[in-house]
Amino acid sequence: MKIAIPTANGKLCMHFGHCEVFTMLDIDPENKTVTSSQELVPPPHEPGVLPAWLAEQGANAIIAGGMGSRAQTLFEEQNIKTVVGAPALDPHELAHSYLAGTLTTGINACDH
């Protein structure tokens, strides 16, 4: 399993399309642990590009602060689960909370 988290300054970037990097976390789903991580610089933000690119990177899930409904649909078409409304925390902390079922999400920080 691989979780993608849009990141800026070491924390979740509230709008996934404007992040500096995507922190890609490899997960052992049996033990619910992060086995490795890497930061990937995304291609330039254009509508529809990031869902396909993240699918090519092997992402199974994305945790975001905000994401438009069209992007959510495109991720769904790529079989990538979306979690929106996540707080601006460290990517590893977000992943551990997600895996433990304790990730608290708020409102979608994107208005389009």
N, C-alpha and C positions, 0 to 999 in steps of 0.2 A: 504494500500500500504506500502511496506517496501523497503527501499533503502539500499544497502550494499556499504560501502566505505572502501577499504583497507587503513589502517592507520598505520603510524609509527611516533613516537614523536609528536602526536597530529595533524598531517597533513596527507593529502593524500599521500600514498606511491606510487611512480611512477610505480612500477611493482607489480601488485596485488598478484602474487604468492610469494612475499618475504616480505609481511607485518607482523607486530607484531600482530595486531588484525584487525578484521573487525568491524567498527562502523556500527551498524544496527539502522537505523532511521525509526521509525513508522511514517507514514504520514497520515494526514487527507486530502484526495484528493479534497474534496469540498472546504475547506478553504485554501488549499495549505500551511499547517503548519506542523511542526514537533511536534508530540504529545509525543514522548518518544524516548530514545536512550539507547543502551547498547553496550558494547564492548565484542566481542566473540573471543577467541583464536582459530584460525583455526587448522584443522588437519595438519600433515606434508605435505608439498607440493610435490605432485606427479601428473603427467599428468592425467587430468580428474577428480580429486578428488574434487576440490573446487566448480565447478559448481553444482555438485550433493549435496554437503554439504550445499551450500548457498540456494539451492532450498528447502532442508529439513528445513532450518531456516525461510522459508517463503519469501525470497527475490523476488521482482518483477523487480528490476532494480539494476544495478551495475554501479557506476561511477569510472573509473580508469584512471590512467595516461597512462599506457601501457598494452597491452594484445595481445598475439599472435592470429593468425587467427583461429587456432584449438580451443583455449579456447572460442573465440567469438562464434564459431559454437556450442560448447557444451552448452554455456549459452542459445543460441537461442533454442536448443532442450529442454531445461528446462523451456522455456517460460520466460526467464529473459532478459529484455532489457539491452543492453550494451551501455555505453557512454565511449569512449576512447579519450585520448588527453586532459584530464582535468588537470588544474594546481594544484600544491601542496599547497592546502589551507585547512583551517579547514573544517571538514566534514559537520558541520551545515551550514556554508557559501556556500559550494558546493550545498547542498540540496536546500537551499533557491533560489539560482540562477537557478538551474535545474527546480524547480517548477514554477518560474517566467518566464521561457523561455529565460533567459538572460545568461545562462552558456556558456562562450566562451571556445571552445576547440581548441587545436592545433594539432600537429602531434602526432600520436601514438608513445609513448615512448618505445615501444617494437619492436625489430627487428626480431622476429621469429614468 
